């Protein structure tokens, strides 16, 4: 059971990191597009 809990915790951490990276990339792309349009 402990191994399953650790696996779930690792999976949640990976998902959070992926979401943070995706949001960061989207924000950077939005800023880049705005600067490029100006």
MARPAZA-316155 format. One record per residue: x, y, z of N, C-alpha, C in turn; residue number from 1; residue in one letter; chain. Coordinates in steps of 0.001 Angstrom, whole numbers. Layout:
REM residues N
<marpa <X,Y,Z>,<X,Y,Z>,<X,Y,Z>,NUM,'a','A'>,
...
//
This chain:
REM residues 38
<marpa <844,-1207,0>,<0,0,0>,<878,1255,0>,1,'x','A'>,
<marpa <1968,1207,793>,<2840,2383,879>,<3440,2699,-493>,2,'x','A'>,
<marpa <3813,1631,-1221>,<4412,1847,-2547>,<3416,2545,-3479>,3,'x','A'>,
<marpa <2134,2144,-3383>,<1101,2753,-4222>,<949,4232,-3859>,4,'x','A'>,
<marpa <972,4535,-2564>,<835,5931,-2138>,<1997,6767,-2655>,5,'x','A'>,
<marpa <3216,6213,-2577>,<4394,6937,-3089>,<4259,7164,-4594>,6,'x','A'>,
<marpa <3791,6152,-5309>,<3622,6283,-6759>,<2602,7369,-7079>,7,'x','A'>,
<marpa <1516,7417,-6309>,<493,8442,-6529>,<1074,9831,-6250>,8,'x','A'>,
<marpa <1848,9959,-5175>,<2450,11257,-4841>,<3387,11714,-5953>,9,'x','A'>,
<marpa <4184,10784,-6468>,<5109,11123,-7565>,<4316,11556,-8795>,10,'x','A'>,
<marpa <3245,10833,-9111>,<2437,11167,-10280>,<1824,12561,-10125>,11,'x','A'>,
<marpa <1315,12876,-8937>,<719,14196,-8697>,<1785,15277,-8850>,12,'x','A'>,
<marpa <2978,15033,-8338>,<4063,16019,-8456>,<4414,16250,-9916>,13,'x','A'>,
<marpa <4510,15173,-10698>,<4838,15302,-12123>,<3749,16097,-12843>,14,'x','A'>,
<marpa <2493,15815,-12524>,<1390,16535,-13172>,<1451,18018,-12822>,15,'x','A'>,
<marpa <1722,18336,-11547>,<1804,19741,-11147>,<2931,20443,-11890>,16,'x','A'>,
<marpa <4087,19784,-11992>,<5219,20390,-12710>,<4858,20598,-14179>,17,'x','A'>,
<marpa <4187,19627,-14779>,<3802,19750,-16190>,<2843,20918,-16378>,18,'x','A'>,
<marpa <1883,21066,-15467>,<917,22167,-15567>,<1639,23504,-15417>,19,'x','A'>,
<marpa <2561,23599,-14454>,<3301,24843,-14244>,<4115,25192,-15485>,20,'x','A'>,
<marpa <4771,24182,-16077>,<5564,24427,-17285>,<4665,24883,-18429>,21,'x','A'>,
<marpa <3517,24236,-18587>,<2600,24599,-19669>,<2114,26036,-19502>,22,'x','A'>,
<marpa <1727,26410,-18282>,<1251,27773,-18030>,<2368,28778,-18306>,23,'x','A'>,
<marpa <3581,28455,-17863>,<4716,29370,-18089>,<4960,29559,-19574>,24,'x','A'>,
<marpa <4947,28470,-20335>,<5172,28562,-21780>,<4071,29387,-22442>,25,'x','A'>,
<marpa <2818,29174,-22040>,<1711,29930,-22630>,<1860,31417,-22346>,26,'x','A'>,
<marpa <2227,31762,-21110>,<2401,33179,-20760>,<3542,33785,-21574>,27,'x','A'>,
<marpa <4652,33056,-21680>,<5792,33571,-22449>,<5400,33757,-23911>,28,'x','A'>,
<marpa <4658,32816,-24475>,<4226,32941,-25870>,<3311,34147,-26045>,29,'x','A'>,
<marpa <2397,34350,-25101>,<1486,35494,-25189>,<2262,36800,-25153>,30,'x','A'>,
<marpa <3215,36898,-24223>,<4034,38122,-24133>,<4836,38318,-25413>,31,'x','A'>,
<marpa <5422,37246,-25945>,<6223,37341,-27165>,<5367,37818,-28342>,32,'x','A'>,
<marpa <4152,37304,-28445>,<3262,37704,-29545>,<2914,39184,-29423>,33,'x','A'>,
<marpa <2613,39636,-28218>,<2259,41042,-28017>,<3438,41946,-28374>,34,'x','A'>,
<marpa <4632,41578,-27923>,<5819,42386,-28227>,<6077,42382,-29726>,35,'x','A'>,
<marpa <5901,41219,-30375>,<6168,41117,-31810>,<5161,41969,-32601>,36,'x','A'>,
<marpa <3915,42026,-32146>,<2900,42808,-32847>,<3188,44304,-32722>,37,'x','A'>,
<marpa <3737,44726,-31590>,<4050,46147,-31415>,<5248,46504,-32309>,38,'x','A'>,
//
